[in-house]
Amino acid sequence: MRYVSTRGATDALSFQDAVLTGLAPDGGLLVPARIPDVTGDLDSLAQLNFVELAKRMLPRFIDDIPAADLENLVDAAYRTFSRPGVVHLEYAGDIPVLELFHGPTLAFKDIALQLLGQLFDHILNRRGQRLNILGATSGDTGSAAIAGVRGRPAIDIFVMYPHGRISPLQELQMTTVTDDNVHCIAVEGSFDDCQRLMKSTFGDLDFKARYALGSINSVNWARVLAQIVYYAYASLKLPAPVSFCVPTGNFGNIFAGYLAKRMGFPIHRLILATNENDILSVFFSTGLYRRGQVRFTISPSMDIQVASNLERFLYYHLQEDPVALRIFMSTFDAVGEARLAPPGDDVFLATAVNTRNTMAAIRQVYRETGYVADPHTAVGLAAARRIDVDGTVACLATAHPAKFPEAVDEAVGQPIARHPALDALANMPSRRTVLSADIAAVKKLVAERAPQAAR
Ligand SMILES: *Cc1c(COP(=O)(O)O)cnc(C)c1O
């Protein structure tokens, strides 16, 4: 399988190169040259557990890693989960809830980042190369990325976060990982400063090449690929037709559901649920894509205005026409908005849920069913109650409630959101470097700590 850029100006890449590249050189996102069709195989795929299904599906997208090696990588990635089935189907009353948060950092990002860590390691070792990952995080992504690559000799990871502006628990999940290859950087500034520092460091192409800088953010194709598997799995386990309700920020999770549907898995509708940062729900309802001010909510991993993965959907929606896509994106970049006909296309339904209704959903679902949802999951639960769809509607649970104890405890009215792994963090040694929001300081730190690229 080759990978092509949504902007159409990059030569097709192998899977391995697509994984190491992240963003395509022409500024686009990489997508498979064609979407595999599974409609003839659904009966046999329906017999498989999650890990077996991953082993059967990945080779359809990856032809430059031998199947036996891929199987080992899948086993190693998902051994780190506390549930043998990796994902866990629970019921909140009669609503199926697909729990995706049983990995090492208790958020759904582990499903993709545990596999991506294994893929990076395998590819780099085969090629005799190293990678220095530089990332910026406002919370969950940093810890999941660190958990995916800690202790790997071919990789160092540098994660910047805004000093004093992430939750103490989120900070401890990163800073208590004291492997030599993990470097946590508390930047004296905002999350925007961290992103700006990251972009300008990547923008210095000499520096980028000398230190083999790589990125682990959600534009990486392997992250989408890993996520297709749980949609496939749940669509085959639940009574058809299955719709999914997905709490959404960067459009990475729900886009994997869209691809699973296009592959032929029995998926009916995708309900896109945002918090008050409603740029995506407005777009899917009206066709207007307009950037606003970021609002800070109790579901911080969805406090996003510009959803990087939407570009992949737009590419398919615009009939795989890179010229039409470039026009849409450059209009949006220039004036902060762009418009299409409402792109419902019989798949997506969308709604935004505010903080009050999210808190109410946590409380109500707990009172009625005993199920404790985290605030991100609760945005989805509230959306699923509001939108009427025929057949089964499964809600995706993206974080363990104990990651967000303040909101959950307040909504439920008692201290209920706890997890022993998170309680234990308070007594563990932790390590971080505080830096001013200054590009020279960041480069100096990377240069001091990173082994130079072995090329
Ligand atoms: C990242 C994240 C989301 C949003 O996922 P996207 O792929 O960005 O749409 C939702 N919930 C939690 C807990 C997350 O960490």
The ligand as an SDF file (V2000), in Angstrom:
LIG
                    3D

 15 15  0  0  0  0  0  0  0  0999 V2000
   -7.7510   13.2990   22.6200 C   0  0  0  0  0  0  0  0  0  0  0  0
   -9.0200   13.0280   23.3690 C   0  0  0  0  0  0  0  0  0  0  0  0
  -10.2830   13.2130   22.7840 C   0  0  0  0  0  0  0  0  0  0  0  0
  -10.4690   13.7730   21.3820 C   0  0  0  0  0  0  0  0  0  0  0  0
  -10.0220   12.8920   20.3840 O   0  0  0  0  0  0  0  0  0  0  0  0
   -9.7730   13.4390   18.8940 P   0  0  0  0  0  0  0  0  0  0  0  0
   -9.1510   12.3220   18.1640 O   0  0  0  0  0  0  0  0  0  0  0  0
   -8.8490   14.6160   19.0630 O   0  0  0  0  0  0  0  0  0  0  0  0
  -11.0900   13.8450   18.3490 O   0  0  0  0  0  0  0  0  0  0  0  0
  -11.4220   12.8830   23.5150 C   0  0  0  0  0  0  0  0  0  0  0  0
  -11.3110   12.4170   24.7850 N   0  0  0  0  0  0  0  0  0  0  0  0
  -10.1230   12.2330   25.3780 C   0  0  0  0  0  0  0  0  0  0  0  0
  -10.0950   11.7460   26.7770 C   0  0  0  0  0  0  0  0  0  0  0  0
   -8.9280   12.5210   24.7030 C   0  0  0  0  0  0  0  0  0  0  0  0
   -7.7450   12.3420   25.3200 O   0  0  0  0  0  0  0  0  0  0  0  0
  1  2  1  0
  2  3  1  0
  2 14  2  0
  3  4  1  0
  3 10  2  0
  4  5  1  0
  5  6  1  0
  6  7  2  0
  6  8  1  0
  6  9  1  0
 10 11  1  0
 11 12  2  0
 12 13  1  0
 12 14  1  0
 14 15  1  0
M  END
$$$$
